[in-house]
Amino acid sequence: MPPEAAEPFRRSEVAAYSALLVDSFRRLTGRDLVPGLDGPALAEALFRLPDPIVAHGTEADPVFYYANAAALALWKLDWARFTRLPSRHSAEADPAIQGDRSRLLAAALEKGWIDDYEGIRISATGQRFRIARTVLWNVVDRGGVRHGQAALIGSWHML
């Protein structure tokens, strides 16, 4: 297996997106995800952070662009499969669950970020889990262009 498959943070586009995630989080929340790092060290530290982080794009049906190792383990997917997954598939198709998810994504879109996100999610194996204490933020570059939304999952437990 090439190193990029097990360690996608080594790819330049993933390192650049990692920097964007960290910078937008800092500007919106005033908090640091990986303080004092930049470049390849930042990308690796974000990927190895013990709290799951995921991010999706701005498509009509957003697709995940990023997941760190903790998120990949939680959803039981590898990088290649996760980064092709429409983000709505990270939760059950139940209309109540999808509606709640959509409502919280819209609230973060309007406010820039929220820190009380919680909900039920589902892994690739069908294992349901509850996420809580999650920070959901808009991924926006310094020019004001929105690249998607990201989530830092503060806690989770299997159901």
C-alpha positions, 0 to 999 in steps of 0.5 A, a space after each residue: 500500500 502506498 504511504 498516501 493511502 495509509 497517510 493521506 496527510 502526506 499528499 499536498 492537496 490534503 496538507 493544504 486543506 488541513 491548513 484551511 480547516 485549522 485556519 478557518 476553525 481558529 478565525 471563527 472560534 478563537 481556538 486552536 486545533 493544533 497550536 504552533 504547527 504549520 505545513 506537513 507537521 500541521 497536516 499530520 497532527 490534525 490527522 492524528 488528533 484523537 478527536 474525530 474531524 470530518 469535512 464536506 464540500 459545498 455541492 448540492 449533495 455534499 461529499 466528504 473531503 476530509 476525515 482524520 484517522 479517528 473519524 475513519 476508525 469511527 465510521 469504519 472506512 478508509 480514506 478512499 471510500 470516506 472521501 467519496 461518501 455523500 455526507 448525508 450517508 454518515 447518518 441513517 436515512 430516517 427522515 427525523 435524523 436527516 431533518 435534525 442533521 440538516 437543521 444543524 448544518 443550516 444553523 452553522 451555515 448562518 452563524 458561522 459555527 455552533 458548538 452544541 451539535 449532536 446527533 445519531 450517526 452510522 458506520 459503514 458496518 451499520 453500527 449506530 453511535 451518538 456524537 455530542 459536544 461537536 463543533 460544526 463550522 464553515 470552512 471559509 478561506 481568508 478571501 471569504 470563499 466558503 469551501 464547505 463545513 467541518 465538524 470536530 466531534 467532542 464525544 461519541 458512544 456506541 448505541 
